[in-house]
């Protein structure tokens, strides 16, 4: 399979279910996650509720890119899983997040449980940390682009130079720089100890 994009995709699906059937709903979500885990590109899944006892469920899953996500969504395994909940679950809304949105999922009111691929996926970091991370990625890019345009295309009108800069910087930020810096600062974004301060695991 040839992947056309390398941007992770997070899918959030809103569903409604009778609060009296919570145990069945949890078991159904776990079954779907177990099926998705066997597909290449699966990065993790989880679900949240707005409040305990609420009929609203927000189920999320994340794949490495749109192609691996499509393989899961078009699979007979997922089709069987969805049809198995007919009469129990009502699907109300689907939202996909990629690029910058995909790196910072919005906070939720009540986390019920998560089903990660590997380590648990933490809650979204505070907005001020998101802003600092974006600035750390954007500042060196903006400074470099400003110096280069001033040196090589200084005679080009300002509006044209700005247009060229934004056309170049936006994809660089979204697909190259921001993913790298969010991975490097993952510990800080989520309030974890710095990697160099963690004690080695005893065996």
Buried (B, 14 or more C-beta within 10 A) or exposed (E): EEEEBEBBBBBBBBBBBEEEBBEBBBEBBBBBBEBBBEBEBBBBBBBBBEEEEBBBBBBBBBBBBBBBBBBBBEBEBBEEBBEEBEEEBBEEEEEEBBBBEBBBBEEBEEEBEBBBBEEEBBBBBEEEBBEBBBEBBBEEBBEEBEEEBEEEEEEEEEEEBEEBBEEBBEEBBBBEBBBEBBEEBBBBBBEEEEEEEEEEEEE
